[in-house]
Amino acid sequence: MRDEKYASFQAKLIPTVAPESIIGVRTPLLREMAKTMLKDGTSDTFIAVLPHRFFEENQLHAFILSLIKDFEVCLCEVERFLPYVDNWATCDQMSPRCFSKNKARLLDSVRRWIVSRHEYSVRFAINMLMTHFLDDDFRVEYNDIVAGVRREEYYVQMMQAWYFATALAKQYGDTLPYLEKRCLNKWTHNKTIQKALESYRVGVEQKEYLKTLRWK
């Protein structure tokens, strides 16, 4: 399945991963492999062995976990795998479907992950809040949790900006004060506004006001 040109392309997008560890297998093929391994029973053997050597192995691992239907099993495996996640792609593409039906339990785990020393555990926690808690289950305290993250890592701050831009699109009134009061650091504040301006879900008038809130 190797595509060397695709491997070179991926290496530029994922600078935290050593180029020699990227085989160059396209995502749709890995997703299909994950489904096949779950069906034929080989997935358990594969995910039992950590750490992996190649980027695609981590991707495959994430795709397998995303398909596990049993919440308790899935959560246990996510907890075991998270410390080995070393890039934004694997972190963001691990999105277990069963989490949407077990939000109370998920929230308990999110609160632990978000204070982790591990960069991508924090990013994953923010992503889970963005994915599962910005609609009917939204509470202002979730904005407080994300705003309270004080990390220097680029990939954590980028996820904070992504979260707040999405929150502006879905919960504008409850999220706007975080920009008006400058609750985020300057970089994350301005990146949030940039991403909101790029979003089709944020209204024209809202975008015009957001432009006035840029931190110069």
PyMOL CGO cylinders between C-alpha atoms (Angstrom):
from pymol import cmd
from pymol.cgo import CYLINDER

trace = [
    CYLINDER, 0.00, 0.00, 0.00, 3.02, 2.30, 0.16, 0.3, 1, 1, 1, 1, 1, 1,
    CYLINDER, 3.02, 2.30, 0.16, 3.00, 5.58, -1.75, 0.3, 1, 1, 1, 1, 1, 1,
    CYLINDER, 3.00, 5.58, -1.75, 6.38, 7.28, -1.43, 0.3, 1, 1, 1, 1, 1, 1,
    CYLINDER, 6.38, 7.28, -1.43, 5.20, 10.62, -2.83, 0.3, 1, 1, 1, 1, 1, 1,
    CYLINDER, 5.20, 10.62, -2.83, 2.36, 10.63, -0.32, 0.3, 1, 1, 1, 1, 1, 1,
    CYLINDER, 2.36, 10.63, -0.32, 4.85, 9.81, 2.45, 0.3, 1, 1, 1, 1, 1, 1,
    CYLINDER, 4.85, 9.81, 2.45, 6.90, 12.89, 1.53, 0.3, 1, 1, 1, 1, 1, 1,
    CYLINDER, 6.90, 12.89, 1.53, 3.74, 14.99, 1.49, 0.3, 1, 1, 1, 1, 1, 1,
    CYLINDER, 3.74, 14.99, 1.49, 2.69, 13.72, 4.93, 0.3, 1, 1, 1, 1, 1, 1,
    CYLINDER, 2.69, 13.72, 4.93, 6.13, 14.33, 6.41, 0.3, 1, 1, 1, 1, 1, 1,
    CYLINDER, 6.13, 14.33, 6.41, 5.73, 18.05, 5.69, 0.3, 1, 1, 1, 1, 1, 1,
    CYLINDER, 5.73, 18.05, 5.69, 2.32, 18.14, 7.40, 0.3, 1, 1, 1, 1, 1, 1,
    CYLINDER, 2.32, 18.14, 7.40, 3.43, 16.25, 10.50, 0.3, 1, 1, 1, 1, 1, 1,
    CYLINDER, 3.43, 16.25, 10.50, 6.81, 17.74, 11.52, 0.3, 1, 1, 1, 1, 1, 1,
    CYLINDER, 6.81, 17.74, 11.52, 6.84, 16.07, 14.94, 0.3, 1, 1, 1, 1, 1, 1,
    CYLINDER, 6.84, 16.07, 14.94, 7.08, 12.64, 13.31, 0.3, 1, 1, 1, 1, 1, 1,
    CYLINDER, 7.08, 12.64, 13.31, 10.39, 11.34, 11.93, 0.3, 1, 1, 1, 1, 1, 1,
    CYLINDER, 10.39, 11.34, 11.93, 10.09, 11.11, 8.12, 0.3, 1, 1, 1, 1, 1, 1,
    CYLINDER, 10.09, 11.11, 8.12, 11.63, 7.64, 8.10, 0.3, 1, 1, 1, 1, 1, 1,
    CYLINDER, 11.63, 7.64, 8.10, 8.74, 6.35, 10.23, 0.3, 1, 1, 1, 1, 1, 1,
    CYLINDER, 8.74, 6.35, 10.23, 6.14, 7.38, 7.64, 0.3, 1, 1, 1, 1, 1, 1,
    CYLINDER, 6.14, 7.38, 7.64, 5.36, 4.63, 5.12, 0.3, 1, 1, 1, 1, 1, 1,
    CYLINDER, 5.36, 4.63, 5.12, 2.90, 6.61, 3.03, 0.3, 1, 1, 1, 1, 1, 1,
    CYLINDER, 2.90, 6.61, 3.03, -0.37, 4.67, 3.29, 0.3, 1, 1, 1, 1, 1, 1,
    CYLINDER, -0.37, 4.67, 3.29, -3.48, 6.70, 2.54, 0.3, 1, 1, 1, 1, 1, 1,
    CYLINDER, -3.48, 6.70, 2.54, -6.08, 7.18, 5.25, 0.3, 1, 1, 1, 1, 1, 1,
    CYLINDER, -6.08, 7.18, 5.25, -9.03, 5.44, 3.49, 0.3, 1, 1, 1, 1, 1, 1,
    CYLINDER, -9.03, 5.44, 3.49, -6.95, 2.26, 3.18, 0.3, 1, 1, 1, 1, 1, 1,
    CYLINDER, -6.95, 2.26, 3.18, -6.05, 2.36, 6.86, 0.3, 1, 1, 1, 1, 1, 1,
    CYLINDER, -6.05, 2.36, 6.86, -9.70, 2.87, 7.82, 0.3, 1, 1, 1, 1, 1, 1,
    CYLINDER, -9.70, 2.87, 7.82, -10.70, -0.15, 5.76, 0.3, 1, 1, 1, 1, 1, 1,
    CYLINDER, -10.70, -0.15, 5.76, -7.92, -2.18, 7.35, 0.3, 1, 1, 1, 1, 1, 1,
    CYLINDER, -7.92, -2.18, 7.35, -9.20, -1.21, 10.80, 0.3, 1, 1, 1, 1, 1, 1,
    CYLINDER, -9.20, -1.21, 10.80, -12.69, -2.48, 9.92, 0.3, 1, 1, 1, 1, 1, 1,
    CYLINDER, -12.69, -2.48, 9.92, -11.28, -5.72, 8.54, 0.3, 1, 1, 1, 1, 1, 1,
    CYLINDER, -11.28, -5.72, 8.54, -9.14, -6.35, 11.60, 0.3, 1, 1, 1, 1, 1, 1,
    CYLINDER, -9.14, -6.35, 11.60, -12.08, -5.79, 13.94, 0.3, 1, 1, 1, 1, 1, 1,
    CYLINDER, -12.08, -5.79, 13.94, -14.16, -8.27, 11.95, 0.3, 1, 1, 1, 1, 1, 1,
    CYLINDER, -14.16, -8.27, 11.95, -11.53, -11.00, 11.70, 0.3, 1, 1, 1, 1, 1, 1,
    CYLINDER, -11.53, -11.00, 11.70, -10.38, -10.67, 15.31, 0.3, 1, 1, 1, 1, 1, 1,
    CYLINDER, -10.38, -10.67, 15.31, -6.79, -9.59, 14.64, 0.3, 1, 1, 1, 1, 1, 1,
    CYLINDER, -6.79, -9.59, 14.64, -7.25, -6.10, 16.08, 0.3, 1, 1, 1, 1, 1, 1,
    CYLINDER, -7.25, -6.10, 16.08, -6.85, -7.22, 19.70, 0.3, 1, 1, 1, 1, 1, 1,
    CYLINDER, -6.85, -7.22, 19.70, -3.41, -8.66, 19.02, 0.3, 1, 1, 1, 1, 1, 1,
    CYLINDER, -3.41, -8.66, 19.02, -2.33, -5.56, 17.14, 0.3, 1, 1, 1, 1, 1, 1,
    CYLINDER, -2.33, -5.56, 17.14, -3.40, -2.94, 19.72, 0.3, 1, 1, 1, 1, 1, 1,
    CYLINDER, -3.40, -2.94, 19.72, -1.96, -4.99, 22.58, 0.3, 1, 1, 1, 1, 1, 1,
    CYLINDER, -1.96, -4.99, 22.58, 1.60, -4.18, 21.52, 0.3, 1, 1, 1, 1, 1, 1,
    CYLINDER, 1.60, -4.18, 21.52, 2.88, -0.67, 22.22, 0.3, 1, 1, 1, 1, 1, 1,
    CYLINDER, 2.88, -0.67, 22.22, 4.77, 1.40, 21.24, 0.3, 1, 1, 1, 1, 1, 1,
    CYLINDER, 4.77, 1.40, 21.24, 4.47, 1.11, 17.48, 0.3, 1, 1, 1, 1, 1, 1,
    CYLINDER, 4.47, 1.11, 17.48, 7.33, 1.76, 15.08, 0.3, 1, 1, 1, 1, 1, 1,
    CYLINDER, 7.33, 1.76, 15.08, 5.53, 3.50, 12.21, 0.3, 1, 1, 1, 1, 1, 1,
    CYLINDER, 5.53, 3.50, 12.21, 3.19, 6.49, 11.96, 0.3, 1, 1, 1, 1, 1, 1,
    CYLINDER, 3.19, 6.49, 11.96, 0.67, 4.37, 10.04, 0.3, 1, 1, 1, 1, 1, 1,
    CYLINDER, 0.67, 4.37, 10.04, 0.59, 1.84, 12.87, 0.3, 1, 1, 1, 1, 1, 1,
    CYLINDER, 0.59, 1.84, 12.87, -0.44, 4.62, 15.24, 0.3, 1, 1, 1, 1, 1, 1,
    CYLINDER, -0.44, 4.62, 15.24, -3.06, 5.75, 12.74, 0.3, 1, 1, 1, 1, 1, 1,
    CYLINDER, -3.06, 5.75, 12.74, -4.41, 2.23, 12.39, 0.3, 1, 1, 1, 1, 1, 1,
    CYLINDER, -4.41, 2.23, 12.39, -4.50, 1.91, 16.16, 0.3, 1, 1, 1, 1, 1, 1,
    CYLINDER, -4.50, 1.91, 16.16, -6.52, 5.15, 16.42, 0.3, 1, 1, 1, 1, 1, 1,
    CYLINDER, -6.52, 5.15, 16.42, -8.97, 4.01, 13.74, 0.3, 1, 1, 1, 1, 1, 1,
    CYLINDER, -8.97, 4.01, 13.74, -9.51, 0.67, 15.48, 0.3, 1, 1, 1, 1, 1, 1,
    CYLINDER, -9.51, 0.67, 15.48, -10.25, 2.39, 18.79, 0.3, 1, 1, 1, 1, 1, 1,
    CYLINDER, -10.25, 2.39, 18.79, -12.67, 4.74, 17.06, 0.3, 1, 1, 1, 1, 1, 1,
    CYLINDER, -12.67, 4.74, 17.06, -14.75, 1.72, 15.98, 0.3, 1, 1, 1, 1, 1, 1,
    CYLINDER, -14.75, 1.72, 15.98, -14.94, -0.13, 19.30, 0.3, 1, 1, 1, 1, 1, 1,
    CYLINDER, -14.94, -0.13, 19.30, -18.58, -0.18, 20.41, 0.3, 1, 1, 1, 1, 1, 1,
    CYLINDER, -18.58, -0.18, 20.41, -18.16, -1.10, 24.08, 0.3, 1, 1, 1, 1, 1, 1,
    CYLINDER, -18.16, -1.10, 24.08, -17.54, 2.14, 25.98, 0.3, 1, 1, 1, 1, 1, 1,
    CYLINDER, -17.54, 2.14, 25.98, -15.66, 0.60, 28.91, 0.3, 1, 1, 1, 1, 1, 1,
    CYLINDER, -15.66, 0.60, 28.91, -13.33, -1.34, 26.62, 0.3, 1, 1, 1, 1, 1, 1,
    CYLINDER, -13.33, -1.34, 26.62, -12.81, 1.65, 24.36, 0.3, 1, 1, 1, 1, 1, 1,
    CYLINDER, -12.81, 1.65, 24.36, -12.06, 4.05, 27.20, 0.3, 1, 1, 1, 1, 1, 1,
    CYLINDER, -12.06, 4.05, 27.20, -9.57, 1.63, 28.72, 0.3, 1, 1, 1, 1, 1, 1,
    CYLINDER, -9.57, 1.63, 28.72, -7.77, 1.27, 25.38, 0.3, 1, 1, 1, 1, 1, 1,
    CYLINDER, -7.77, 1.27, 25.38, -7.75, 5.03, 24.77, 0.3, 1, 1, 1, 1, 1, 1,
    CYLINDER, -7.75, 5.03, 24.77, -6.21, 5.56, 28.20, 0.3, 1, 1, 1, 1, 1, 1,
    CYLINDER, -6.21, 5.56, 28.20, -3.53, 3.00, 27.35, 0.3, 1, 1, 1, 1, 1, 1,
    CYLINDER, -3.53, 3.00, 27.35, -2.79, 4.45, 23.92, 0.3, 1, 1, 1, 1, 1, 1,
    CYLINDER, -2.79, 4.45, 23.92, -2.85, 8.21, 24.64, 0.3, 1, 1, 1, 1, 1, 1,
    CYLINDER, -2.85, 8.21, 24.64, 0.67, 8.40, 26.18, 0.3, 1, 1, 1, 1, 1, 1,
    CYLINDER, 0.67, 8.40, 26.18, 2.08, 7.07, 22.89, 0.3, 1, 1, 1, 1, 1, 1,
    CYLINDER, 2.08, 7.07, 22.89, 0.31, 9.58, 20.64, 0.3, 1, 1, 1, 1, 1, 1,
    CYLINDER, 0.31, 9.58, 20.64, 3.02, 11.88, 19.26, 0.3, 1, 1, 1, 1, 1, 1,
    CYLINDER, 3.02, 11.88, 19.26, 1.35, 13.95, 16.54, 0.3, 1, 1, 1, 1, 1, 1,
    CYLINDER, 1.35, 13.95, 16.54, -1.76, 16.00, 15.80, 0.3, 1, 1, 1, 1, 1, 1,
    CYLINDER, -1.76, 16.00, 15.80, -3.07, 13.71, 13.05, 0.3, 1, 1, 1, 1, 1, 1,
    CYLINDER, -3.07, 13.71, 13.05, -3.30, 10.58, 15.17, 0.3, 1, 1, 1, 1, 1, 1,
    CYLINDER, -3.30, 10.58, 15.17, -4.67, 12.64, 18.05, 0.3, 1, 1, 1, 1, 1, 1,
    CYLINDER, -4.67, 12.64, 18.05, -7.41, 14.28, 16.00, 0.3, 1, 1, 1, 1, 1, 1,
    CYLINDER, -7.41, 14.28, 16.00, -8.42, 11.24, 13.97, 0.3, 1, 1, 1, 1, 1, 1,
    CYLINDER, -8.42, 11.24, 13.97, -9.00, 9.14, 17.09, 0.3, 1, 1, 1, 1, 1, 1,
    CYLINDER, -9.00, 9.14, 17.09, -12.67, 9.86, 17.67, 0.3, 1, 1, 1, 1, 1, 1,
    CYLINDER, -12.67, 9.86, 17.67, -14.51, 6.90, 19.24, 0.3, 1, 1, 1, 1, 1, 1,
    CYLINDER, -14.51, 6.90, 19.24, -18.14, 6.78, 18.17, 0.3, 1, 1, 1, 1, 1, 1,
    CYLINDER, -18.14, 6.78, 18.17, -19.24, 5.23, 21.45, 0.3, 1, 1, 1, 1, 1, 1,
    CYLINDER, -19.24, 5.23, 21.45, -18.19, 8.35, 23.37, 0.3, 1, 1, 1, 1, 1, 1,
    CYLINDER, -18.19, 8.35, 23.37, -21.25, 10.26, 22.14, 0.3, 1, 1, 1, 1, 1, 1,
    CYLINDER, -21.25, 10.26, 22.14, -23.55, 7.92, 24.09, 0.3, 1, 1, 1, 1, 1, 1,
    CYLINDER, -23.55, 7.92, 24.09, -21.58, 8.04, 27.35, 0.3, 1, 1, 1, 1, 1, 1,
    CYLINDER, -21.58, 8.04, 27.35, -20.92, 11.74, 27.88, 0.3, 1, 1, 1, 1, 1, 1,
    CYLINDER, -20.92, 11.74, 27.88, -21.05, 11.79, 31.68, 0.3, 1, 1, 1, 1, 1, 1,
    CYLINDER, -21.05, 11.79, 31.68, -18.31, 9.16, 31.93, 0.3, 1, 1, 1, 1, 1, 1,
    CYLINDER, -18.31, 9.16, 31.93, -16.38, 10.80, 29.12, 0.3, 1, 1, 1, 1, 1, 1,
    CYLINDER, -16.38, 10.80, 29.12, -16.41, 14.15, 30.90, 0.3, 1, 1, 1, 1, 1, 1,
    CYLINDER, -16.41, 14.15, 30.90, -14.77, 12.60, 33.96, 0.3, 1, 1, 1, 1, 1, 1,
    CYLINDER, -14.77, 12.60, 33.96, -11.92, 11.39, 31.76, 0.3, 1, 1, 1, 1, 1, 1,
    CYLINDER, -11.92, 11.39, 31.76, -11.67, 14.71, 29.91, 0.3, 1, 1, 1, 1, 1, 1,
    CYLINDER, -11.67, 14.71, 29.91, -11.10, 16.50, 33.22, 0.3, 1, 1, 1, 1, 1, 1,
    CYLINDER, -11.10, 16.50, 33.22, -8.15, 14.19, 33.91, 0.3, 1, 1, 1, 1, 1, 1,
    CYLINDER, -8.15, 14.19, 33.91, -6.65, 14.33, 30.43, 0.3, 1, 1, 1, 1, 1, 1,
    CYLINDER, -6.65, 14.33, 30.43, -6.76, 18.10, 30.25, 0.3, 1, 1, 1, 1, 1, 1,
    CYLINDER, -6.76, 18.10, 30.25, -4.37, 18.47, 33.20, 0.3, 1, 1, 1, 1, 1, 1,
    CYLINDER, -4.37, 18.47, 33.20, -1.98, 15.82, 31.89, 0.3, 1, 1, 1, 1, 1, 1,
    CYLINDER, -1.98, 15.82, 31.89, 1.69, 16.59, 31.37, 0.3, 1, 1, 1, 1, 1, 1,
    CYLINDER, 1.69, 16.59, 31.37, 1.41, 14.92, 27.97, 0.3, 1, 1, 1, 1, 1, 1,
    CYLINDER, 1.41, 14.92, 27.97, 0.79, 17.42, 25.17, 0.3, 1, 1, 1, 1, 1, 1,
    CYLINDER, 0.79, 17.42, 25.17, -1.46, 15.27, 23.03, 0.3, 1, 1, 1, 1, 1, 1,
    CYLINDER, -1.46, 15.27, 23.03, -3.56, 14.05, 25.94, 0.3, 1, 1, 1, 1, 1, 1,
    CYLINDER, -3.56, 14.05, 25.94, -4.42, 17.71, 26.56, 0.3, 1, 1, 1, 1, 1, 1,
    CYLINDER, -4.42, 17.71, 26.56, -5.15, 18.29, 22.88, 0.3, 1, 1, 1, 1, 1, 1,
    CYLINDER, -5.15, 18.29, 22.88, -7.34, 15.17, 22.80, 0.3, 1, 1, 1, 1, 1, 1,
    CYLINDER, -7.34, 15.17, 22.80, -9.28, 16.36, 25.87, 0.3, 1, 1, 1, 1, 1, 1,
    CYLINDER, -9.28, 16.36, 25.87, -10.02, 19.73, 24.26, 0.3, 1, 1, 1, 1, 1, 1,
    CYLINDER, -10.02, 19.73, 24.26, -11.03, 17.99, 21.04, 0.3, 1, 1, 1, 1, 1, 1,
    CYLINDER, -11.03, 17.99, 21.04, -13.47, 15.78, 22.92, 0.3, 1, 1, 1, 1, 1, 1,
    CYLINDER, -13.47, 15.78, 22.92, -15.05, 18.85, 24.55, 0.3, 1, 1, 1, 1, 1, 1,
    CYLINDER, -15.05, 18.85, 24.55, -15.34, 20.50, 21.15, 0.3, 1, 1, 1, 1, 1, 1,
    CYLINDER, -15.34, 20.50, 21.15, -16.79, 17.38, 19.53, 0.3, 1, 1, 1, 1, 1, 1,
    CYLINDER, -16.79, 17.38, 19.53, -19.28, 16.32, 22.19, 0.3, 1, 1, 1, 1, 1, 1,
    CYLINDER, -19.28, 16.32, 22.19, -20.09, 19.26, 24.46, 0.3, 1, 1, 1, 1, 1, 1,
    CYLINDER, -20.09, 19.26, 24.46, -20.81, 22.35, 22.35, 0.3, 1, 1, 1, 1, 1, 1,
    CYLINDER, -20.81, 22.35, 22.35, -24.39, 21.50, 21.39, 0.3, 1, 1, 1, 1, 1, 1,
    CYLINDER, -24.39, 21.50, 21.39, -27.31, 20.53, 23.66, 0.3, 1, 1, 1, 1, 1, 1,
    CYLINDER, -27.31, 20.53, 23.66, -24.95, 19.45, 26.43, 0.3, 1, 1, 1, 1, 1, 1,
    CYLINDER, -24.95, 19.45, 26.43, -23.08, 22.75, 26.51, 0.3, 1, 1, 1, 1, 1, 1,
    CYLINDER, -23.08, 22.75, 26.51, -22.25, 24.49, 29.77, 0.3, 1, 1, 1, 1, 1, 1,
    CYLINDER, -22.25, 24.49, 29.77, -20.23, 27.69, 30.17, 0.3, 1, 1, 1, 1, 1, 1,
    CYLINDER, -20.23, 27.69, 30.17, -17.90, 25.85, 32.52, 0.3, 1, 1, 1, 1, 1, 1,
    CYLINDER, -17.90, 25.85, 32.52, -16.53, 23.94, 29.52, 0.3, 1, 1, 1, 1, 1, 1,
    CYLINDER, -16.53, 23.94, 29.52, -15.28, 27.23, 28.09, 0.3, 1, 1, 1, 1, 1, 1,
    CYLINDER, -15.28, 27.23, 28.09, -13.70, 27.91, 31.49, 0.3, 1, 1, 1, 1, 1, 1,
    CYLINDER, -13.70, 27.91, 31.49, -11.94, 24.55, 31.40, 0.3, 1, 1, 1, 1, 1, 1,
    CYLINDER, -11.94, 24.55, 31.40, -10.40, 25.18, 27.97, 0.3, 1, 1, 1, 1, 1, 1,
    CYLINDER, -10.40, 25.18, 27.97, -9.55, 28.82, 28.72, 0.3, 1, 1, 1, 1, 1, 1,
    CYLINDER, -9.55, 28.82, 28.72, -7.82, 27.65, 31.88, 0.3, 1, 1, 1, 1, 1, 1,
    CYLINDER, -7.82, 27.65, 31.88, -5.29, 25.55, 29.97, 0.3, 1, 1, 1, 1, 1, 1,
    CYLINDER, -5.29, 25.55, 29.97, -1.92, 27.30, 30.14, 0.3, 1, 1, 1, 1, 1, 1,
    CYLINDER, -1.92, 27.30, 30.14, 0.44, 25.48, 27.83, 0.3, 1, 1, 1, 1, 1, 1,
    CYLINDER, 0.44, 25.48, 27.83, 3.18, 26.69, 25.49, 0.3, 1, 1, 1, 1, 1, 1,
    CYLINDER, 3.18, 26.69, 25.49, 2.90, 23.89, 22.92, 0.3, 1, 1, 1, 1, 1, 1,
    CYLINDER, 2.90, 23.89, 22.92, 1.74, 24.99, 19.48, 0.3, 1, 1, 1, 1, 1, 1,
    CYLINDER, 1.74, 24.99, 19.48, -0.57, 22.02, 18.99, 0.3, 1, 1, 1, 1, 1, 1,
    CYLINDER, -0.57, 22.02, 18.99, -2.33, 22.61, 22.29, 0.3, 1, 1, 1, 1, 1, 1,
    CYLINDER, -2.33, 22.61, 22.29, -2.84, 26.31, 21.64, 0.3, 1, 1, 1, 1, 1, 1,
    CYLINDER, -2.84, 26.31, 21.64, -4.07, 25.60, 18.12, 0.3, 1, 1, 1, 1, 1, 1,
    CYLINDER, -4.07, 25.60, 18.12, -6.69, 23.21, 19.50, 0.3, 1, 1, 1, 1, 1, 1,
    CYLINDER, -6.69, 23.21, 19.50, -7.76, 25.84, 22.04, 0.3, 1, 1, 1, 1, 1, 1,
    CYLINDER, -7.76, 25.84, 22.04, -8.27, 28.29, 19.18, 0.3, 1, 1, 1, 1, 1, 1,
    CYLINDER, -8.27, 28.29, 19.18, -10.18, 25.70, 17.19, 0.3, 1, 1, 1, 1, 1, 1,
    CYLINDER, -10.18, 25.70, 17.19, -12.38, 24.98, 20.22, 0.3, 1, 1, 1, 1, 1, 1,
    CYLINDER, -12.38, 24.98, 20.22, -13.22, 28.66, 20.80, 0.3, 1, 1, 1, 1, 1, 1,
    CYLINDER, -13.22, 28.66, 20.80, -13.84, 29.34, 17.10, 0.3, 1, 1, 1, 1, 1, 1,
    CYLINDER, -13.84, 29.34, 17.10, -16.29, 26.42, 17.07, 0.3, 1, 1, 1, 1, 1, 1,
    CYLINDER, -16.29, 26.42, 17.07, -17.83, 27.63, 20.33, 0.3, 1, 1, 1, 1, 1, 1,
    CYLINDER, -17.83, 27.63, 20.33, -18.38, 31.04, 18.73, 0.3, 1, 1, 1, 1, 1, 1,
    CYLINDER, -18.38, 31.04, 18.73, -20.23, 29.34, 15.90, 0.3, 1, 1, 1, 1, 1, 1,
    CYLINDER, -20.23, 29.34, 15.90, -22.40, 27.26, 18.21, 0.3, 1, 1, 1, 1, 1, 1,
    CYLINDER, -22.40, 27.26, 18.21, -22.61, 29.23, 21.48, 0.3, 1, 1, 1, 1, 1, 1,
    CYLINDER, -22.61, 29.23, 21.48, -21.78, 32.78, 20.42, 0.3, 1, 1, 1, 1, 1, 1,
    CYLINDER, -21.78, 32.78, 20.42, -23.33, 34.67, 23.33, 0.3, 1, 1, 1, 1, 1, 1,
    CYLINDER, -23.33, 34.67, 23.33, -21.67, 32.57, 26.01, 0.3, 1, 1, 1, 1, 1, 1,
    CYLINDER, -21.67, 32.57, 26.01, -18.30, 32.51, 24.23, 0.3, 1, 1, 1, 1, 1, 1,
    CYLINDER, -18.30, 32.51, 24.23, -17.84, 36.11, 23.05, 0.3, 1, 1, 1, 1, 1, 1,
    CYLINDER, -17.84, 36.11, 23.05, -16.91, 37.41, 26.55, 0.3, 1, 1, 1, 1, 1, 1,
    CYLINDER, -16.91, 37.41, 26.55, -13.78, 35.23, 26.54, 0.3, 1, 1, 1, 1, 1, 1,
    CYLINDER, -13.78, 35.23, 26.54, -12.47, 37.36, 23.69, 0.3, 1, 1, 1, 1, 1, 1,
    CYLINDER, -12.47, 37.36, 23.69, -13.83, 40.66, 24.97, 0.3, 1, 1, 1, 1, 1, 1,
    CYLINDER, -13.83, 40.66, 24.97, -12.13, 40.08, 28.32, 0.3, 1, 1, 1, 1, 1, 1,
    CYLINDER, -12.13, 40.08, 28.32, -9.00, 38.56, 26.73, 0.3, 1, 1, 1, 1, 1, 1,
    CYLINDER, -9.00, 38.56, 26.73, -9.12, 35.34, 28.71, 0.3, 1, 1, 1, 1, 1, 1,
    CYLINDER, -9.12, 35.34, 28.71, -6.74, 33.61, 26.29, 0.3, 1, 1, 1, 1, 1, 1,
    CYLINDER, -6.74, 33.61, 26.29, -3.12, 34.40, 25.51, 0.3, 1, 1, 1, 1, 1, 1,
    CYLINDER, -3.12, 34.40, 25.51, -2.51, 36.78, 22.61, 0.3, 1, 1, 1, 1, 1, 1,
    CYLINDER, -2.51, 36.78, 22.61, -1.62, 34.16, 20.01, 0.3, 1, 1, 1, 1, 1, 1,
    CYLINDER, -1.62, 34.16, 20.01, -4.59, 31.90, 20.82, 0.3, 1, 1, 1, 1, 1, 1,
    CYLINDER, -4.59, 31.90, 20.82, -6.92, 34.91, 21.01, 0.3, 1, 1, 1, 1, 1, 1,
    CYLINDER, -6.92, 34.91, 21.01, -5.97, 36.11, 17.51, 0.3, 1, 1, 1, 1, 1, 1,
    CYLINDER, -5.97, 36.11, 17.51, -5.95, 32.60, 16.05, 0.3, 1, 1, 1, 1, 1, 1,
    CYLINDER, -5.95, 32.60, 16.05, -9.47, 32.06, 17.42, 0.3, 1, 1, 1, 1, 1, 1,
    CYLINDER, -9.47, 32.06, 17.42, -10.67, 35.19, 15.62, 0.3, 1, 1, 1, 1, 1, 1,
    CYLINDER, -10.67, 35.19, 15.62, -8.90, 34.14, 12.42, 0.3, 1, 1, 1, 1, 1, 1,
    CYLINDER, -8.90, 34.14, 12.42, -10.54, 30.71, 12.45, 0.3, 1, 1, 1, 1, 1, 1,
    CYLINDER, -10.54, 30.71, 12.45, -13.95, 32.23, 13.27, 0.3, 1, 1, 1, 1, 1, 1,
    CYLINDER, -13.95, 32.23, 13.27, -13.62, 34.63, 10.34, 0.3, 1, 1, 1, 1, 1, 1,
    CYLINDER, -13.62, 34.63, 10.34, -12.91, 31.66, 8.08, 0.3, 1, 1, 1, 1, 1, 1,
    CYLINDER, -12.91, 31.66, 8.08, -16.00, 29.79, 9.31, 0.3, 1, 1, 1, 1, 1, 1,
    CYLINDER, -16.00, 29.79, 9.31, -19.24, 29.82, 7.31, 0.3, 1, 1, 1, 1, 1, 1,
    CYLINDER, -19.24, 29.82, 7.31, -21.12, 29.16, 10.56, 0.3, 1, 1, 1, 1, 1, 1,
    CYLINDER, -21.12, 29.16, 10.56, -20.32, 32.59, 11.99, 0.3, 1, 1, 1, 1, 1, 1,
    CYLINDER, -20.32, 32.59, 11.99, -22.58, 35.42, 10.77, 0.3, 1, 1, 1, 1, 1, 1,
    CYLINDER, -22.58, 35.42, 10.77, -21.41, 38.46, 8.80, 0.3, 1, 1, 1, 1, 1, 1,
    CYLINDER, -21.41, 38.46, 8.80, -22.24, 40.95, 11.56, 0.3, 1, 1, 1, 1, 1, 1,
    CYLINDER, -22.24, 40.95, 11.56, -20.57, 38.73, 14.14, 0.3, 1, 1, 1, 1, 1, 1,
    CYLINDER, -20.57, 38.73, 14.14, -17.44, 38.58, 12.00, 0.3, 1, 1, 1, 1, 1, 1,
    CYLINDER, -17.44, 38.58, 12.00, -17.32, 42.36, 11.67, 0.3, 1, 1, 1, 1, 1, 1,
    CYLINDER, -17.32, 42.36, 11.67, -17.41, 42.71, 15.44, 0.3, 1, 1, 1, 1, 1, 1,
    CYLINDER, -17.41, 42.71, 15.44, -14.81, 40.00, 15.94, 0.3, 1, 1, 1, 1, 1, 1,
    CYLINDER, -14.81, 40.00, 15.94, -12.43, 41.96, 13.70, 0.3, 1, 1, 1, 1, 1, 1,
    CYLINDER, -12.43, 41.96, 13.70, -12.55, 44.82, 16.21, 0.3, 1, 1, 1, 1, 1, 1,
    CYLINDER, -12.55, 44.82, 16.21, -11.42, 42.46, 18.98, 0.3, 1, 1, 1, 1, 1, 1,
    CYLINDER, -11.42, 42.46, 18.98, -8.08, 41.56, 17.40, 0.3, 1, 1, 1, 1, 1, 1,
    CYLINDER, -8.08, 41.56, 17.40, -5.25, 41.87, 19.92, 0.3, 1, 1, 1, 1, 1, 1,
    CYLINDER, -5.25, 41.87, 19.92, -2.63, 44.17, 18.37, 0.3, 1, 1, 1, 1, 1, 1,
]
cmd.load_cgo(trace, "trace")
